[in-house]
Amino acid sequence: MNVDVLVIGAGFAGLRTLHTMRELGLSVAVLEAGDGIGGVWNWNRYPGARCDVESYDYSFGFSDELQQEWRWSERYATQPEILRYIDHVVERFDLRRDVHLNRRMTRAEFDGARWRVTTENGEHWSGQYLVMAVGNLSTTKAPEFPGQSSFTGRILHTAQWPHEGVDLDGQRVGIIGTGSSGMQMTPVVAKQAAHLTIFQRTPNFSIPASNAPIDDATDAEVKAHYAERREAARNSPSGLGFKPSRFSALEVTPEERRATYEAAWERMGFGFILAYYDLILDEAANDTASEFIREKIGAQVDDPEIREKLIPRGFPFGTKRPSVDSDYYPTFNRDNVTLVDVRTDPIERVTPTGIDTASGHHDLDVLVFATGFDAMTGSLLRPEIIGRDGRSLREHWVAGPQTYLGLFTHGFPNLFVIAGPGSPSLLSNVLLSIEQHVDWLAELLTHMREQGADLVEATAEAEAGWVAHVNERADATLYPRAKSYYMGDEIEGKPRVFMPYVGGVRGYRRILEKVVADGYDGLDFSAVRARV
């Protein structure tokens, strides 16, 4: 099938791209590997799954009518509610007819004019433009332990949760991993399971979600000022609307700092890092926040030995993406919950009846991997993507992702990545970053049409300059101090480079605006006789 735009992925990014490119009068086909629309929210159905950005902000802003008609029920929406919202968007804008499910892209090759795509089921597709809307957290990572195949119970992954659900009542459940997924599901599973064992490698910082139902008065107030709320988000570093304090954490009195942190603890969630402007820049400033959060975590846990295992140390707050939790730490006060610190008590093998660690055996009926993803580049490098002169994206990115603005890669004309490495992506409200990219691309394609250009490609110089700029900005922060998926540390052998852009949503937007003002600086345009 031949179209103007081939979009890979039917999550938020793919759906927004589909709608916007249609508005330009382009023909679009969305290829989705899964059996349903929704991207990560179609896969992540584990108990307790919810977003860590407030519902009003974790939504599309392109339609005033959509904003006014949709009614969120909670401050932080659950997976089922987010999926209902996605389905509503799909039906309201008639998007389903251009989404093709169960079409995993295995290969894409640029033939000099168009992208030729092959899917896992052997279909062939062709598009002038190829948009990778595959998400930053979509290729799962599952460990392999000795003896794993011998386990007679059930093995699950949080990002591949059965659509029909899983009955955990009365079961002995083990969860490996205490990132966002593990921390979200732990309190829910603990109330269902006969016994829950948490296998933790590295404790992470977490801020309370302070989740609550949204009453009618709050809903009306937000919707009356939605435009201002969106504008504040666009002009904030994170896309959450929180403006960082103009003060250093070190230039205020301890009493003032404590009051600021108390307020942030009660309300800001992921935005806690913005309580002072230098928390991610200065280690001494960060220490004040880290110690406050450690104190708050410790106050929720009764047993001193368990408390010490749960308190994060050895890396600055915010350098790993903080979690936003609902009653995670008090769960360890329950009699039916056990914490295993695998740093001091490592997993040795999986047996038919559970897991052996150095200290003994843990009986399990269900084993859950909450082990996360091959972040940011995993879904981009999984298929074979061949650009000019037969060079693959894997070859081009062998030392880490090389992009211009996070959107373009030299040698791969008309290939665009939505919220990819080298853009604010996972350091931002990704919904806002997605819309920022899609709208900017729409302007770019309109410009190309007006100029009679068929191809656009980043120059090698622009790409190298942008990669250097991304690294320079990251090196001025504390981020490289931690082992994190920001740095590629989640996969053994992955190049250790900082992948998102730390310049913030507002700063990044200004760069995009300057690129346009300078005549699309860093991009080469050309015309070809298109072949189909």
C-alpha positions, 0 to 999 in steps of 0.5 A: 500500500502506498501513502504519503505518511507511514506512521509506526505506532498507534499510541498518543504520538501516532494518533496525534500524527495521524490526525495532524497529517490528515489535516494537511491533506496527506494520506496516512497509514498507522502500523501498530504491532499490537492488537489494540490502539493505545501504545503503552496503555494498551500493553501496561494493564498491571494492577495499579497502573496509572500516569505520573502526570496530572490527568488534565496535562496528560491529554491532548491540547489540540482541540478545545472541544475535546478538552471541554467534553472529556471528564477526568475522574482522578488527579492521576488517571488509571490505565483503564481511564486513559485507554477510555480517553484514547478510544474516545479520541479515536472515535471522535476524530475517526482515526480507526480507519487508518490504523492497521493492527498486528503489523509489526515493522521489521524492516524499513529501507529508503530507496532514494525517494520513498521508504519501503516498509516490511511487516512481520506478516510479510506485508509491504508498505510505501510512504514518502515520509516515515514517522517513528512514533514508537514511544520511549518506554515500549520495548520490554526488558526481561531478565533470564535467571538460571532455572527460570523455565522450570518454574511451575507457576505463572510468569508475567511482565508488567508491560505485557499484562494479559488483557483478561486480567489476572486473579491474584487473590490468595496467591503467593506473588513475587515482584522483581523490580521497584521502578515506577511499575513495581511501586505502583502495583505493590500496594494493590497486589499486597491487598489481594495476595496471600503473601507478596515478596518484593525483590529490590535491587536499587531503592529509588526516590518517590514522591506521594501522588496525593491522588484524589477524585476530581470534584465538579468544582475543580473540573469546572475551574480547570476547564474555565482556564484550560488555555492558560494552563496549557500556556503555562505548561508550554512555558515551563521547563518540564511541561508540567506548568511548575515554574522553578523557584528563582532561589537556590536551595542554599540561599534560603533559611532552613525554615524556609527551605523546609516549608517549601519542601513540605508544600512540594511533597504534598502537591508537586509529585514529579515536579518536586525537582523544581522546588529550587532551580539548582536541585539538579545542578548543585550537589549541595543543593540536591543534598538538602532535598535528598535528605528531606525525602529520605526522612519522609520515606523513613517516617512511613516504615515501622521496621528499622531494618526494612526502613534502611533497605528502602531509603535511596542512597548513592545518587542525587534525587532526580537523576533517576526518574523519581516515582510518584506513588500511592501508599507504597512505603506503608505497604511494607508494614503489612504482615504479608509483605516481605522485602528482599534486598538482592544487593546483599541477598542476590537471586541465585536461581528460579526453582519449580516452586519459587526463587532461591536467594543466598539466604534461602527459598521464597515460595511463589505461585506467580512471578512478576517482572517489573523490570522496565524497558530498553528505554528511548532507543530500544524500539527504534533499533529493534527493526532494521532501518536502512538509510542512504548507501545501505547504512543502518540506523544501528550502525549509525547509532553504534556509539549512542543515538545521533540526532538533530533536534531529536527529530532527524538523523543524517543519512535518513531522509524523511525519517522523523522520530517523535519525542526521541533521543535528543529532545526533552522526551522523558524529562518532560510531560511527554504528551506536550512534547509529542504535540510540540513535535507533531505541530512543528513537523506539520509546519515543516511539511507545509514549507516543503510543499510550498518550496517544491521539496520532496526530501529533508535531511539533517546535515552531518554538521548540524547533527554533530553540533546538536549531539555535542550540545545535548552532552554539554547541557547534560554534563552541567547537571548531576544526571550523569552521576546516577546509573539510569535509563537516561544514561543507557544503564538499564541494558548491559552493553548499551552505550553510556550516553545521556539521551534526553535533552535537559534544556527544558520544554520552553528552551527547546521550543525556542530552539525550534523557533530559531531553526525556522527563523534561520531558514530551517538551519541544519536541514537540507531540502531536495526534489526528486522524481517520486517513484511508487 
